[in-house]
Amino acid sequence: MTEREQRLNSSLVVVMAVAIGIIVANLYYLQPLLHQVRSGFHVSTASTSLLITLIQTGYVIGLFFILPLGDLFVRRNLIVTIFLIAALAMAGASFVHSFGLFAVLTVVIGLSSVAGQIIIPFGADLAPDAQRGRVVGKLMTGLLGGVLLSRTLSGVLSEAIGWRGVYLVSSGLLVATALVLFFVLPQERSRDRYEYRHLITGGINMMRRSRELRRRGWFGGTAFGAFSVLWSTLAFHLSSAPFHYSSGVIGLFGLFGMAGIVSANVAGRLADEGRASLATRVAAFLIAAGFAVLYVGRTNVWFIVAGTIILDAGAQGIHVSNQSIIYALAPNQRSTINSIYMVCFFTGASLGSLFSGYAYAHYGWNGTCAVGGIFGLATIVPALWWRTSKEGAVSLSPVTGSASS
């Protein structure tokens, strides 16, 4: 048994996956609580809605400026520290009575949620090369679980203990998780030193030098853009005729996206077998097909459920394929390359939310499906045309940070 296999056993993978789910859930607890937050602070709907933009903005800033720190500091210590900062931010948000201060803490919550994106490349680094795709797939199971279950958990808890109680519970979970991670995450072997400013620009240089990274950034942006198109407007559609569902029922639709967990693990196995291009094409087809089903069955709840499952499976399948490939491109700077990839990923998500909101406001569900279809085509056409290229490692030279390959 190799040193890596000894350090990364199945139990540790599970702990890391759960930790990722707990930290990423912070990004989504707020969504079903907006109307309660609005009443609690006595502010307008427009001001309250701005909180979603602030938390996403904080996350993107964290991806660009904090995530590369995973290539500079000991990751166990960095991860634990960020979890504790997130816990303080969540606890503070549960007590403040100033909307302005709550908005500032919302940005901090977004910033600190990037800890999950440090854990994923850490796990990929610990994994044997032949199992990296499967390990990433299992870690993505935790991330997907956090994304999908957070809305349901938030809605259920808020009915019992109020929206502030949701933030307190999350804070406690973060502290407990930080303690567990401190004791179970392995110490790393010494690594090359890099200057922070070069790590910040390093992702951009990697993107410029690597055609495959540019392709995977495109796939990530269009796939998650499609994912955001659906989830940015689904609640509006299900709360109107002919459904008239309550918030609690709408929150349960997040559970149907759990099918993406199966897709993530299948995509990871295909990537390990050298069939990442096949996994990408199948996942891209699922995204386009999902919106076709959602359009045809716009007034039928079972078609909506089926379309949601298909779309989520496709989006997660592409994401795992992408990460399996990009980590192989930069073995020594996986946090840095993940940083620039995730910026592309969430840029696509922001555009998906923006365009779908406008389309739904003017054209209803048909507008949502049209925008989603465009994102689907933007994913499947390149997937059919492009093939995964064999590139050498793209990295930065230690200390000086100059790009090399």
N, C-alpha and C positions, 0 to 999 in steps of 0.2 A: 504494500500500500504506500502511495507517494505521500509526501508531506502535505500537498494540497488536499488530497482525499481525507487525510486524518483531520485536517482543520475544518473542512466543509462536509460535515455529515448531514443526513436528512433532517435531523432535529434542528440543527442550526439554520438550515434553509427555511424551515417552518417558522422559526422565531423571527428571522429577518423578514419573511413575507408578511407576518402579522404586524411587525413594527412598521413596515411600509404602509400597510392599510390604515393603521392608526394615525399616522402623521398626515397622509394624503387626505384623509376624511375631513381634516380641518378646512380644506378648501370648499367643501360642499355642505357642511352643516347649516350654513346661513341661508341657503336657497329656500327651503320650505319655511323658514322663520321670518322672512322679510316683513310680512304683514304684522307680526307681533313686535318686531323691532321698531317698525314705523309707529305703532301705537305707544310703545314704551318711551320713545324719545320725542313723540309729538312732532314729527317732521313730515315732509311731503313724500309722496310716492317716488317722485323723481330723485330726491335726495337719498332715499333708502336704496333705490335701485343702483345708485352709484357705488354702493358698497361692493357689489359683485365685480364691477370694473376695478375697484381699488385692490381687492384681494388677488385678482388675476394679474394686475400690474405688478404687485409686490412679488408674485411668484415668478414672473418673467425676469424681473430685476434680480431676484435670487438665483435664477438659473444662470444668468450671465455673469454675476459678480461673486456669488457664494459657491456655487457648484464646483468651479475650478479649484477651490481650496482643497478638495479631496485629493488633488495631486501635489499638494504642498505640505499638508499636515498629516499626522497619524489619524487615520479615518475613524478609528474607534472613539478617540477623544473628541474629534470634531462632531461626529454624529450625536454622541451623548450631550455635548454642549448645546447643539442646536435644538435637540428635543427639550432640554430644560428651558431654553429661551422661549420655545413655542408654548410650553406649559405656563410660564409667567404671563405671556401675552393673552392666552385664553382665560386665565384666572382674572387678569386685569380687566378684560373685556366684560366679564360677568358682573363686575362691581361698578364700573364707571357709569356716571349719569350725564356726562357731557357727550353729545353726539360727535363733536369734533374729535375728542380724545378716542372715542370708540372707532372712528374712521382711521385714525393713526394706528391704533392697535390692529385693525383689520389688515393694514398694509404689512405690519410686522408678522402677523399670522401667515400671510401669503409668502413672505420672505423665508420664514422658518420651515415652511412645508416642503422645501427642496431637500430636506434631509433624506427623504425616501429615494431621491434621485442620486444621492451619494451611496446609499446602501446597495442599489442595483449594480453599479459597476464594481463595487467592492466584492459582491458575491461572484460576479463574472470573473474577477481577477483571481479569486480563491479556487474557482472551479477548474477541473481538468479540461483541456481543450476539447476533448471528444464529448464532454457533457455540458459545455457552456450554454448551448441553446436551451437545453432542458432546464438548467438551473435558472436562466433568465425567465423562461416560461413560468416556472413555479413562483419566482419572485413577483412577476407580473400578476399572478393570481391574487396575491395580497393587495397589490395596488388596485386592481379592478374591483376586488371585494370592498375595499375602502371607499372607492368612488360610488359604487352602486348601493351599498348598504348604509352609507352615511345619511342619505336623504330620508330613508325609512326610519333609521334609528333616531334621527333628529326630530322627526315628526312625532314619533311615539313618546319620546322622553319629554318633549315640550308640553304635551298634554298632561303629563303627570307632575312635572317639576318646573315648568316654565322655560322660556328660552334661555334665561340666564343659567338655569340648572344644567342645560346641555353643555354650555361652555365650561362649567365647573367639572362636570363628569369627564369631559375631554382632557382638562388639565390634569386631573388625577391619573387618567390612563397614560398620559405622556410621561409623567414622573415615574410611574411604575415601570413603563417600558424602558426609560432611560437607565434605570437601575439594572434591569435584566440585561440590556445590551452591554453595559459596562462590564459585567461579569462573563458574558458568553462570547462576545466578539473577540476573535483572536488578535494578538499583537502582530504587526506586520514586520516583515524583514525590511532592512534599510533600503531606501529607494533613492534615485537620483534627485538632486535639488534643482528647483526651478524658480525663477523670479516671477512674482505674482503678476506683474504687468505683462509679461510674456505669456503667462497662462491665459490672461484675459483676451489678448489678441491672438493667442495660439489657435483657438477654435476657428476664428475667421480665416487664418492662414491654412488650417487643415481643410476647410471648406473650399478654399480657392484651389488647393493643390489636388484634391481628391474628387474625381468624377463620381465615384460610387457614393461618397458622403453627400454630394449635392443631390444625387438621385434619391437617396434614402431620406434626406431632409424634405424633398418634394413629396414623397410618399407619405411621410409622417404628417406633414402639414395638410395635405388634401384629405387623408383618412380621418384625422381628428377633427378637421373642419366639418366633414360630413357628420361625424358623431355629434358635434356641437349644434349643427343645424337641427337635428332631431330634438335634442334635449333642451334647446333654448325655447322651443315653441310647443312641445308636446303637452305641457300642462295647460296652456291656453286652449288647445284643441280638445283635450279630454274634459275640460271644465265647461265647455259650451255644448250646444245641441249637436248630435242627438244623445250625447253621453251624460253630461251634467254630473260628473264625478266630483267627489269631495277631495280635499287635499290629501287626506289619509289614503284614499284609494289610489290616487295618482302616484303617491310616493311608492306604493307597492310595485308599480311598473318597473322600478329600478331593479327588482329582483329578477325580472325576465332577462336582463342583460347579463346574468350570471353565465349564460351560454358562452360568453366570451372567454371564460376561464378555460373551457374545453378547447376552444380555438387557439388560445395562447399556448397551451401545452402541446397541441398537435404541431403548431408552427415551429415551436422550439425543437421538436424532434426532427422535423423536415430540414431545419437549418443545420442540425448536427450531421445529417446524412448528406449534406451538400446540395439540397434541393430548395434553397431559399427562393429562387426565382419562381418555382412552382407554387410555393406557399404564398408568395406575393400576388401572383396572378389569381389564384383561387380566392384569396381574401379580397382583392380588388373587385372581383366579380360579385362577391357577396354584398359589398357596399352598394353597388349599382342596383343589384337585384332587390336589396332591402327597401330602397326608395320606390322601386316599381311596385312592390307589394303594398307599401304604405299609401301610395297614390290610388291604386285600384280599390283597396279596401278601406278608404278613408272614413266610411260610416259604419264599419264592422269592427268590433273590438278585437275579434280573433285575428283579423288581418293586421290590425295595429300591433298586437302582441307578436305575431309571426315576423312582421317587418322589423320590429325592435330587436328581436333575437338575432335575425340574419345580419342586420347592420352592425350590431355590437360585436358579433363574432368576426366579421370582416375587419373592423377597425382594430380589434385587439390582435388578430392574426398578423396584420401588417406591422403593427408596432413591435411585436416580439421578433419577427423576421428582421426588421430594421436594426434592432439593438444587437442581435446576434452578429450581424455583419459589421456594424460600426465598431464594436469592441475589438474585433479582430484587426481593424485598420490601425488602431492606436493602442497596443498592449500596455504601454507605459504611461499613457495619459487618458485613461478611460473616463475619468471625471470631466476632463476638458472637452473631449469629443462628444460626450453625452450632453454637456452644457449647450454646445452650438446646435446639436440635433434637437434638443428639447425646446430651444428658442424657436426653431422652425415649426415644431410640433404645436406649440401654443400660439404662435402667430396664426397658423391655420385655424385653430380653435376660435380665436378672437374674430377673425374674418367670417367664419361660419356663423357665429352668434350675431354679428353685425348685419350680415346680408339676410339671414333668415328672419331676424326681427323686423326688418323693413319689408320683406316679402310677405310675411304673415299679416302685418298690419294693413297692407294694401290688397293682397290677393288671397288671404286665408291659407288653409292647408294646402291648396294647390300650389301656392307660391312657395311654401316650405319644401314641398316635394320637388319642385322645379329647381330650386337652389341646390337641394341635396343631390339631385340627378347630375347637375353640373359638376359638383365636387366628385361624384362617383365616376363620371367620364374622365375627369382630370386625373383620376387614380388608375382606372383600368386601361386607358389607351397607352400611357407610358409603360404600364406593367406588361402589356402584350408586346410592346416594341423593344423595350430595353431588356438586357440580360445582365445578370450580376457579373461584374468584371473582376478579374484577378489582379489585385494591386498589392504592391509592397506596403509595409507599415508606414503610416504617416505620423510623424512625431515632432517633438521639439528637442533641440539639443539641451542637455542639462546646463544650469546656471545661466548661460547666455540666452537660451530660449529660441535660438534661430531654428527655422523650420528645416526639417530633413525628411528624406523618404528613402 
